Amino acid sequence: MPSRMPVVFLTSAGQLGGAERSLLDMAAVLRQLRPDWPIGVIAGEEGPLAEELRRQEVPVAVLPWPEAVARLGESFWLGAGRGKWRQGAAWSYALLKAAAALPAYQRRLRRQLFQWRPRLLHSNGLKCHLLARGAAPPGCAVLWHLRDFLSRRPVLGRTLPYLARPPQRILAISQAVAEDARRLFPQAAIETIYNGIDTEHFTPAGPARNWDAFLGGASLPSAAVRVGLVATYARWKGQEVFLEAAARLLAAGVHHARFFLIGGPIYRTAGSQFSVEELRQRIEALGLTGYCHLVPFQLDLPPVYRGLDIVVHASTQPEPFGRTIAEAMACGRAVIASRTAGAAELMADGVDALSVPPGDAGSLAAALYRLIQDGELRQRLGQAARQTALQRFDRRLLGQRLVQVYEAFSRPEDASPEGTAG
C-alpha cells in the first residue's frame, strides 16, 4: 500500500451523539497510527463535532443539508397511534421534498470531494450512504459504517438496497448490526468492528463531577448513592423506564438514592426525542422532584461517570452498540444495561455488569435496589468492567482494525464486494 492514503469521513450530524464521538475516536487513533495518511471530514451541519475536529486540526468541510433533508425522520413509523396514517401522508410529502433537494446537494458534495481527491470515502449514516457512491471521484473506494439496524428503518433502511449499490465493504458496530445488514445485502463484504474509546481518558482515576455544585448549594445526603442515565433524549433511550424505576424505589422506601438524567435533545428530526419540559413534567408527576435531576449535555463525560455510583443503560429498542456502556465500564462504574442486541454483546451478566430486559421498569428497579444496597458488589462489577473495557474497547484496537481494512483496498481481491468477512 502507498505510504499516503487520503481518507475522508462523511457524516450527516453536527452534534456529539455516540456515532459522532466514535468518529472523533477514529480520526484521533488513525492520526496516531498513520500520521502520514491525510484525513478530512465532511459534516452535514455546524456544531460541536466540527468544532472539536478543528481543535484537533483535522480538516473539516461543512456542507449543510437542505432543510427538507435535515428534518426528515422515520420515528413515528416505529409506533402505532391515532393519526398515524395522516402523519404518514405528511411524511410522504416531506420525503418527496427531500428527494427533490438531494441531487443539488450531491453535486455540492461531489465538488468538495473532487477538491480533496480522497482514495477512500468512509460514510457514516444512512443519508450519507445514499449519496456516497454517486459523489465519490473516480478511483475512490467507498466504505459504509453501519451504526443502526436497517430493518428498523421502515422506509430508508428497506429501500437502501434499491437506491444505492452496496460499497466495496461494510463495517458494522456489532454482530447484531452485521447480521441485520446481511439479510438486506447477502453478497456484501460485512465485517464487525466494535466502537473504540480512549481508555486513557475514560478511566476510574481523575476528577469526579461535584453534584452539590450542580444543585446550587442543595447538598446530597452523605450516604447518597448517585444513579445516572447518560443518553440523548431520543425516545427509545429509556428515560421513562428509568424514571418509573426510580419512582418504584422511592415508593419502596429507598430515600438515599439520587437520580440524574444526563443529556439533551440533539436531533432535528421531528418527533424523535423528548423535550426538556416533557421530562420535567414526568418527574413531577411521578413524585420525583428533589430526587431526580436533569443535567444538560456534557462535553467532558469521564468526570460525569466518575461522579456516579451506578450507570444505567435503559434502551427500550434493540441497541446497535451502547457506547455509554463501554464508557462507563472503562471508568470502573457499576453498570445496569438493557439486555438487547448489540448491548448484550458488550457485557457478561453478573460478571462485569447487570443486565435487565428492555423496557421492564420492575426489573430495572430490582437491579438498582440490589446495587444501591450492596457497595461491595458495585466495586466488584466496576473493577471487572474496567478490565473488559481495556481488553475489548480500547480505541487502539479499533484503529488497528481500520488500518487493516483500509489497506485491503490496495488489494483488489480483498476490496471486492463479493464474499463476506466477519
N, C-alpha and C positions, 0 to 999 in steps of 0.2 A: 504493500500500500504506500502511496506517496506520503512524504513527511508532513504535508499540509493537506487538510481536508476541510474546507469551509462547510459548516453546519449551520442551518437556520431553523430555529424553532418557530412554529406558527401556533398562536393561541388566540382565543376569542375574548378572553376576560382581561380585566384590568385590576380587579380586586384580588385579595390574597385568601382564596379558599385553599383547600387541600391540594387540588391539581396545580394551582399556581405556585404554591410553596414547593411542590415536588419539582416543578420546572426550575425554580431557583436552585434547588439542590443539584439537579442535573447539570446546569450551567456551571455551578461552582466546582463540582468534582471533575468535570471534563477539563476545565482550565487547569486544575491541579495535575491531572494525569497526562494531559496532552496540551501543554502550553503553546505548542506550535500549530494547533488547529484553531483558526479563527472561527468564532461562533457569533451569531446575531439572533435577535428575537424580533418578530413582527407581532404586535399585540393589537387587538381589536378595539381597545379603548385606553385612555389615560387612567392612571390610578397608582396605588401603592406598588403594584408589580413593576411597572415601568420605572418608577422612582427608585426602587431597590436595585433593579438591573443597572441603571445609570450610576448608582452609588458604587456598584461593583465594577464599573467601567466596561459593561457589556453593551455593545451597540444595540440600540432599540429604535425601531420604526413603528410609530403608532398610526394605524390606518383605521379610523373609527368606522364601525359597522353602520350601515344605513339604519335609521331608527326603526324601520319596519322589521329588519332582521334582528336587531338587538333585543327587541321586546318580544320576539316570538318564542313561546314556550309551550310545553305539552302537559303541564302539571295537572290541569283539570281532567284530562283524559284518564288519569290513573284512579279516579274515584267517581263513584256514582252520586247522583243527586238531582234534585229538581232543576229543570232548566238546562240539563247537560247538553241536549241536542241543540237548544238555542245558542248555547255557548259554542257548541261545535260549529255551527254555521258562521258565527263571528270569527272563530279561529280559522276556518277555511278561507274566509275573506282575507284575514291577516296573512295567511300563508301565501295567497296569490300576490299580495302586495310585496311580500318579502322576496318571492321568486322573481318578480319583475325588477327588483333592485339588485339582485345578485350579479348579473352579467357585468354591470358597470364596476361593481366592487372587485370582481375577479380581474378585470383589466387593470385596475389600480394595483392590485396585489401582484400581478404579473410584471408590471413595470418596476415595482420595488425589487422583486426577485431577480429581474434581469440586471439591475444595478449591482446587486450583491453577488450574483453568479454562484450560488451555492452548489456543491456537489451532492448535498443531501438535504432534503426538506423533511423535518421531523414535526408532524402535525399532531396537535393536541385539541380535542373537542370535535363533536360531530359536525358542526358548521364548517370547521376548518377542513375536515376530511372531505366534505363535499367539493371543495374548491381546489384542494392541494394539487391533484394530478393535472388539472386543466391549467393551473397557473405556473407550474414548475417549468423552468427553462429547459431547453434540450440538454440531455446528458445529466440531468439532476434526478437522482433517485428519490423516491418518496416512501416515508415510513409513517404509519399511523400508530399512535399511542392510545389504546382504548382504556378509558377510565370509568366506563359506565356499562351497564347491561343494555345492549342494543334491543333485546327483546322487550324491555320495559319502556321503550320509546315507541308508542303506538304508531306514529306517523314517520318521523325522520329515521328512526332506527330501522324500521322494517322496510323502508323504501331505499335506504342507503345502498344495498346490493344492486339495485336497478339504476340508481342515479350516478353512482361512482364506481369505477372499476377498482378492485382491491389493489393495494400498492404492492411493492416488492416484498415487504414484510410488515407484520402487525405485531406490536407489543401489547401485552395485557398485564394489568397490575395485580392480578390474582388468577389462580387456577379457575375460579368460578367465572370470572370475566372471559377467560380464554375459552372455556367450554361453551359458554353462551355464544361467543363470536363464531366458533366453528360450525354451529348449526346454520348460520347465515352465509359463511364463507368457507365451505368444506374443503376447498382446494388451496386456501391461503396458507402461507407460512406464518404460524402464530406461535409466539414464544412468551412465556410468563417471566416477568422480571418484577419483583416486589419493589415498591417505593422505598427509597432510602432516606435516612435522616442523618443529621450531623450529631453523632453521639458524643462529640466533644463539646457541643453546645447544649444539647439536651442531656443533662447529667444530674445526678442527685445532689452534687456539691454546687454551692453557689447561693446567691441571694434568693429569698422567697418573698412573694407578694405579701405586703402588710395590709391585711383586710381591715384592721382597725382604722388605718388612714383612709382607706376607700370609703368606709362607712361614715366618715366625717366626725370622728370622735366617739361614736357609739361602739364601745369595745365589745369584742366577743367574750363569752364566758371562758374562764381559764381552762375548763375541761372540754371546750367545744371541739367537735370533730367536723372538719370542713370537707364538704362534698361538692364536687363541681361537674358540670357537663360543659364541655368546650366544643362548640359547633356553630356553623352558620345557622341562620333562622329558617332554613329550608324545613318545610312542614314534616318531612319524613325523618328528621333528625331526632325526634323523640322528646321534645321539650314537654309536651303534655303528659307523656308517660312518666317522665322524671318528676313533674310537679305532683301528679297523682300519688306516686310512691312516697314523696316527701309528706304529703297530707296524711297518708296512712300511718307513717311513722309518728307524726305528731299526735294523731288520734290514739296511738298505742302508748303514749307517754314518753316518747323519745324527744326530750326538750333540749338536749345539749348538742344536737347537730345543727349545723347551718349549711344552707344550700345556695349554690351560685350557678346561675345560667350565664355563661361567658361566650360572647359572640355578638352577632348582629346580622341584619339583612344585607346581602351583598349583590343580589341578582337584580336584573332589570326586567326579567320576565314576569308578567302579571300572574298573581295567584299562587306563586310558587313558595312563598315564605310568610312567616308570621311577621306582624309589626310589633314594635316595642309596646304599643298600647294594648294590643291583644294579650300579650304575656302578662303585663301588669294587671289587667283585669282578671286574668285567670288566677294569678297569685292571690289577689284579694278575695275572689270567690271561694277559693279553697282554704281560706283562713291562714295563709302562709305569710302574711305581712309581718315583717320583723324577723322571719326565719329564712326567707328566700330572697335573694337579691339578684338584680340584673346588672351584669358587668359588661360594658361596651367591648367591642372587638379590640384585642390586644396584639400589637405587632411583635412584642417580645414575649413569647409563650413560656420558656423554661421557668422564670420566676413564678408564673401563674400556677404551673403544675406543682412546683415545689411548695407553694402555699396551700396546697390541698392535701388532705389525708387520703381521700378516695376520689378517683376519677371515673365518671360514668360515661359509657357509650350506650345510647338508647335508641339507635335507629330502628324504625318500625318496618322498613322495606329492606330487601336484600342489599347489603353493603358491598360495593365493589372492592374496597380495601379496608378503610378505617384508620386513617393516618393518626388521629388523636390517640388511638390505642397504642400505636408504636411509639409516639412521642412521650406519652405518659409512662409507658414501660421503661423507656430509656432514662426517664427521670426518677426511676425507682419507686413509682407510686403503686398503690393497690388499685387494681382496675376491675370494674364490672362492665362487661360488654355483652351486647346482643349476640346471640349465637346464630349468626346468619351469614351465608355465602362467604365472601372474601374475608370478613371479620373473623369468622370461625377458624380460618387458616392461620391466624396470627398468634393464637394462644393455645395453651393446654389447660383445660378447666381444672381448677383446684391446685395447679402447679405454679403457674405464673400469672393467673388471673382467675376470676369467677365469671361464668357465662350464664345468661338467662335467656329464655325465649323472647323473641322480639315482640314488642307491644304489650307485654304482660306486666302491668304495674304491680300486681301482687307478688310475683316472683322477684321483681326488682326490689321491692320493699323488704322482702325476706333476706335477700343477699346483702342489702345495705344494713339491715339490723345486725346481721352476723358480723360484718366488718366493723361497724360502729362500736360494738361491744367487745371486740377482740383485737386489741392493739398488736399482739404478737403475730396474729395471722396477717394483719396488714403489713407488718415488717417482713415476714417471710415471703409473701407474694411479691412485695416490692423488690426484694433482693433477687429473686428468681427472674422477675420481669426485666431487670437491668441486664442480666446475662443473656436472656433471649434477644433483647434488642441489639446487643453487641454482636451476637452470632448471626443474626438474620437480617437486620435492618440498617446496619451501618452504610452510609451512602457511598463509601469507598467500594463496597460490593456492587452497588448499582452502577457506579462509574466503570468498573472493570467489565461488567456485562455489556454496558452500552458500547464501550470501545470494541469489544469483540463483534457486536452486531454491526457497527459502522464499518469495521474493517472487512466484514463479509461482503460488503457491497463492491469491493475491489475484485471479488472472485465471482464471476458470472454464475457459476453453478450454485453458489450459495444465495445469491441475490434474487434468483428466480422465484416467482410467486407460486411455483409448483411445489408440492410437498408440504410437510408440516413439521415444525420444530416445537418443542415444548416439553 
